[in-house]
C-alpha cells in the first residue's frame, strides 16, 4: 500500500513536471526549482481532495451535534371503507404516535468531538504532503537538469564522441 502510494506520488510529480516544464520552457526558456515545486504543489489532486474532505467533515460536525428528526405516525384501524362513517363500527380506532430516538450517554458530543479532531488533522496532512512532494520534485528536476546538461555536453563535443 505504502509503495503503491509513493509510486502514485512519483508518477503524478513526473507528469506535472513534464507538463509544466514544457509550458514554462516554451515561455521563458527555463524552469527554476522553486517554480517546479510550487507548480507541483498547486496541481496536486490529493491536496484538493483533502481540502474537500475537510469541508465535508466540518459539515458533518453540525449534523452530529443534533438529535435525529422525530417520527410522526397517524393510522386508522377497522375503518369502514364502504360508507366512510367512523361511528358505524364500534371497533374503529384512530392512533397517533410520536417517536424520538435519543442516543445513549454523550454519543452526540463524542461523535462531534471525534469529527472535530479529524478536521484538525487535515491541514497537518496537507503540510506533510507538501513536504513529501518537494523532495520528489526536486530529485526529478535535478534529473531533468542533468539530462539537459548531458545533451548539451554531447552536442557540443560531438566530434570527440564520433
N, C-alpha and C positions, 0 to 999 in steps of 0.2 A: 504494500500500500504506500509506504513512505517513498520507495524507489520510484513507483509509478507517478506519484505526485511531483517528485523532483524532476522526472523526465518531462512531465507536462509543463512545469515551470520553465525548463530549459527550452523546450520546443516553442512555447509562446514567446520567450525572450528572443530566441533566434529569429523567429518570424517577424516580430516587431522591429528588431534591429535591422533586418534586411529591408523591410518596408520603409522604415523611417530613414534609413541610410540612403536609399535610392532617391527619396524625395528631397532630403536635405542636401545631398551631394549634387543633385541637379540644380538646386537653388544657389548655393554659395561655394560648392566645391569641397567642403569639409564638414564632418560631424564631430563635434567635440564629445568627450566622455561625459561631461555633465549633461549635455543635451540628450545623449543617448539614454542615460539613466532616467532623466526626467520624462522623456517620451515613453519609455518602457513602463514607468510607474503610472503615468497618466492614461495609458492604453491597456492597463492590466484589467481583464474582465473579473478576476477574483476580487479585486478591491471594490468594484462597483457592486458585485453581488453581496459582498459583506456589508456595505452601506445599506442596501435594500433589506438584508436580513435584520440589521439593527432597527430599521424603521418598522419592520413587521413585529419585532419583539416589543418595541415601545407601544405599538397599537394593541398588542395582546395584553400588556400590563393593565390597561384601562378595563378590558373585558374581564380580567382575572380578579379584579377588586370588587365586582358587583355580584349580587345574587342572581341566579338564573331567573328567567321570566316565570311568573306564576301561570298555572294552567286552570282554565275555567271549563267546566262541562255542564251542560244542561240536557236533560233527557226526559222523554215521556215513555211510560210503560203501560201496557194494556189500554192504549188509546184507541177508541173505536174509529176505524177509518171509513166506515160506511156513512156515518152521519156527522162525524167530527164534533160530537157533543161530549164534552169531557164528563158531564154529570150522568151520562147514560149508563155507564158501568160503575159499580161501586169499587172496583179494583183499579181504576185509573190512578196512576201516580205521576207526579212531576218531581223530578230530582234535579238538584243543583249542587255542584261540587266545585270547590276551590282548593287547589293543592300548591304547595310551595316547597321546593327542595331546599333544605338547609344543610350545608356541608358541616361535617363534624369538626369540632375544635376550631383551630386557627387556619384551616385549609386555605381560605381565600388570601389571608395575609401571607402565608408561607409560599403559595404559588406566585403571588405578586412579588415577593422578595426574591424568589428564585429567578424570575424573569428579569427583574431589575439588575441582578448580578450578571446575568447573561448579556444584558445590553451594555453594561460597563466593560465587559470583556472585549467587545467588538472593536473599539478603537485601538486597543492594545494589540489585537490580532492584525489589524491593518498596518500598524507600525512595524510589527515583526515581519510581515510580508514585504514591506518596502525595504527593510534591512536585508532580507534574503534575496530580493530581486537585484539589488545593487551590485553585489559581487559577481553574480552570474552575468549580468550585462557588461560589467567591467571586463571580465575574462573574455567574453565574446568580442567586445570592442578591441581589446588588445590582440586577439587572434586575427581579427579583420585588418588591423593596422599592420601587424607583422606580415600578413599575406600581401598587403598593398606594397609595403616596402620591399618585400622579396620580389614581387613582379617588377617594380621599378629598377631594382638592382640587376635582375636578369636581363631586362630590356636594355639597360644602359651598358651592360657588359656582354652583350650577345656574341660579340666577336670572340671573347675569351671562352665562352661556353661551346662555340662551334669548333 
